[in-house]
Amino acid sequence: MKKSILITGAGGFIGGFLVQEALNRGYDTWAAVRSTTSREFLQDQRIRFIELDYDDQDRLQETLRDHMSHWGRWDYIVHNLGVTKSTNYLDFERVNFGFLRSFVDALQATEMTPEVFLMMSSLSVMGPGDEKNYKPFMASDVPLPNTFYGVSKLKAETYLQSLEGFPFTIFRCTGVYGPHERDYYLMIKSIKRGFDFSVGFSKQMLTFIYVKDLAVAVMDALDKGPLRKAYFISEPQAYTQQQFRKIVCQELGKKFVIPVTCPLWLVKLVCRVAEWIGKVTLKASTLNRDKFKILKQRNWLCDISEAQRDFGFSPKYSLRDGIREAIAWYRSAGWL
């Protein structure tokens, strides 16, 4: 019998690729959206849509009971809903932690607990890490987030861990890039214009995961992975800003780029100003005080051996391969 899957946050950058990978595997695929959610990248006619109101627990449970009576429970749920930037830091708590708790409570109350509930978390739950010897984050390390975003994700993780017997899997993803994504796109666009901005003068080791590799890993973990574990998800190799710039330049065909290294004090000032402008205009800025702590982090290395062992995690895209494909999409979409 065909497996069924629900993907929350389906209208977002990662969500669209999760939906597509689920369809590729023949799952009965449901996309959780709101009335205001963009469906630009959810055009496949096989997608089934459901609107969930995480702010209203009674209405949420009513929707789940109605689904249960008509369709039964989902075999898998991927909770991809989250806020990465906001004009109000309380939104991190409300959405990243509060909505997850409301959703999980509603699933249990309506007897809709799936076989596997996979939560998309972030490497940011770990905090700065070892910025002297650049030791990779290990599964045994204690999370010590230093951002509102990281704290909210860790609270969500901790809530799942507190529920005895609840069948969760947690993905702590590093920087996710690819078609449709906008933050790394801005970096690529800047390099195309001839400038590459980096933060701080000390060595910084960056890690990435291409969005298609992430989608494959999610589905593999649902199918094969053991429960009640958290995994780091990253390409095995780390890169410096200079290596990132070189790859982007080569794939753009750009021969000359001016590297601009911004001191931390200046980046901090810019982030504060951008945050203030965002609050005044009521438009969340990519740069803010929380993002500054992420930008200044020197070490993004993480150990992926448990994911490799438990469900065969093996990214197919190198950074060069992913950047090439992303740039091709940005060009075809008129972004570059």
N, C-alpha and C positions, 0 to 999 in steps of 0.2 A: 504494500500500500504506500502511496506517495506521502513523504514526510511534509509537514507544514511548518512554516517558519514566519515569525513576526520580526520585523526590523523597525525599531523606533528611531526617530531622527532621520527618517529615510530621505527627506528632502535636502539634507546637507551634502557637503562634498564627499565624505566617506560613505554616507548612506546610499547614494546612488550606485556606487560600485558594489556594495554589499548586496543590494537588491539584484543587480545584474548577475553576480556570481551565484546567488541562490537560484535564480532562474536557469542559469547554465547547468546547474546540477539537478534540475528537474523538480525542485521543491515547489509545493503550493505556497506561493510567496505573498505575504501580506506586508504592506507598508503603512506604518502608523504615521499619520500626518495631522495637521490642524487645518482649519478652513483657509488660513492665510499662508500655508506652506506652498512654496514654489514646487511645481511638478515638472519643471523644465527638463530634468534628466530622469524622469519617471514616466516615459511615454510608452513603454512596452504594454501591449494590450493584455498580457497575461498577469499583470500586477493587480492584486486586490487591495483596496484601500480601506482603512478604518481610522476614524477620528477618535482620539483619546484626550480627555480633559483631565490633566494631572492636578489641576487646582481644586477640583471638586471630587472628593472621594466617593460620595454617594453616586454621582453620575458616572464616574469611572467604573465602579463596581457594576452598575446597571448595564453599561456597554459591554463589559466582559461577560456578564451572565447571558446577555442576548446573543453574543457571539457563541458562547458555549452551547446554547440551546439549538442553534442553527448549524454550527460547523464543528463543534467540539473544541478541545484545547489544542494549542499549538505544541508541536513536539519540541521546537527550539525557539528561543527568543534571544535576539541580539539587541541589547540596550545601548544604542548609539547616540542617545539624546544627551545634549550637554551644551554649556555656554563656555566659550573660551575668552570672550572679551565682553565688557559691559560698562555702562556709565555708572553703575551702582554695584559695588562689590557684594552686596547682599544677594544679588542675582546668582552668584556662584553657589551660595548656600541653598537658595531656594530651588534652583533647577538641578544642579549636579548632585546634590544630596537629597533635598526634599522630594523632588519628583521621583527619584529612584525609590525612596522609601515608600512613598504613596503607591507607586506602581506595584512593588513587590508585596506590600500589605494587601492590595486589592487582588492580586493573583492568588494569594493564599486564602483570602476570605471567600473567593468564588471557586475554589478548588481548580484553579487554572494553572498551577505550578507546572512548568514544562519539564522535559527530560534534562535540558541544559539551559541555563540562563547565563549568557555571556555578556559581561559588562566591559565596555570600552573605557578604560582608564587612561592614565598618562604616566610617562616617566617622571613627570613633575612631582609625583607623590614622594619621590626619593629625596628631593632637595639638592643642594649643591654637590655633594659627594666629595671624592678625593681630588682636589685641585692642585696637589703637589706631585704625587706619583702617578696620577691618572689611572688608578685601579678601577676596573669596571664595576658597576653596580652588580651585586650578586643577589640571588634569591633569598639568601639568609640575612641580608642587610636590613636594618630597621629603617622604615620610611621616616624622613624628617623634612617634610615640605616647608618651604619658606615663602610660599605665595598663597594668596587667597584661593586661587584656582587649584593648586596642589592640595591644600587642606580640604577643600570641598570634595575632591575626588577620593581622598583617603578616607573621609568620613563615610562616603558611599561604600567603599571597599569594606570598611570595618563593620558597617551595618550588615552586609551580606555574610560576613564571617561570623557575626553574632547569632545568626539564625541556624539553629541546630538542624542538620540534614538538608538544608537548602542546596540545590544542585547548581552551584555557580562556577563560572570560570572567569578570570579577570585578565584582560590584556593591558599591560602597561606599555603603551606605544611611544616610540621616539618621534621625531619629526616626520609627519606624513605629507607627501607631495604627489603631484600628478595633475592630469587634466582637471579643469574646473576649480582647482585650488587657487587662492588669491594671495596669501602671504608670501610664499616662495615665488609666486609669479611676480610680485613687486620687486624682489631681488633680481630676478632674471631681466625684468624690464629695465631696471637701473643699469645693469651691466650692458644691455643692448645700447643704452644711451651713452655708455662710455665711462661709467663710474661704478665702483664696487665698494660699498661701505661695510666696514667691519667694526666690531666693538672691543675696545681694550687692547693692550699691547702684549699681554702674556699669551702663551700658547692656548689655543682653544681646539678641542677635538669634538667634531660634530658627527652625529649619526642620523641616518635617514631610513625610511621604509617607503617603498613605492606603493601607492594605494592599491594597485591590483594584487601585489604580493600580500598585502594586509588582508584583502578580501578572501583570498585563497586560504590564508592561515586561519581566519575566523571559521570558515566552513570546515576545514580539516579538524580544528579543535572541537567543534561541535560533534563531529562524527567519531573522532578517535581519542580525544584527550581525556585524562582523568579529571574528576571533579574536585572542587574546593581548592583550587590552586591559582596562583597569580603568575603570569609569564611576562618577561620582557620581550618586546617585539621590535626587531631592528635588523637592518642589513648587517652582516658580520663585520664589515670593514668600517673604520672611522676615517674622517677626512678633516683636513684643515680648511680654513676659509680660502686660502690660496689654491688648494686643490679643487674646491668647489668652483671658484672663479675660472680656473683654467678649463674645466670641463664645460662650463656654460659658454665660455668664449668660443671654444672649438665647435660646439654644436650650433652656435649662432653664426659662426663664420666671422666672428669679431676679432680683429687682429690687435687692436690697441684699446686698453682699458686703464683708467687711472684708479689705482687702489687708494682708498681714503680710510685711514684708521682713526676712529673717533675715541677720544679719551672717555673713560667711564663717567666722569663728572659732567661732561657735555651731553652724553646720551641720557643720563639721569635727568638733566634739566629739560631736554627735548621731550622726554616721556611725560614729565610733570605738566609741561605746557600743553602737549597734545591731549592729555587726560582732561585738563581744565577746559579746553576747547570742546572736547567731546561732551562734557557735562552741560556746557552752555548751549550747544546745538542739539543736545539729546541724541547724538549719534556716537555709538561706541567706537573708540579709536583703537587701531592696532597697537599703538604705542601708549603705554600707561605705566604707572609705578609697579604694577604687578609684572608686566611684560619686561620691565627693565631687569628685574631679578633673574628672569629667564635668559635674557640676552647676555647678561654678564657671566652666566655660568660657563665655566671652562671645560668641564668634563661631562660628555654625554655618552660615554662608553657603557655598555651593559652586556652582561653574560646571557646569551640566548641558548645555552646548551640544554636547559630543561625543556624548552619548546622543541628543540631539535630531537631530543630523545623521546618525548611523550607523544608527539603527533607528527613527527617528520617535518618540522618547519624548515624550509629551504628556499629562501628568496631567489627568484629567477632573474630579477632585474638588479644589475649593478647601478650605481648612481648615474653613470654615463648613459646606460640604456634607458633609464627612467627619464632623465632630463631630455634625451633625444625625443622620446615619445611625447612628453609633456609639451616641449617647444613646438613640435609638429601640430599638436592640438591647438595651442595658443594661436598659432599662425592661421590655421584653418578657421578658427572662430573669430578672427579679426582682433585678437587681444594684442598681438605683436605685429 
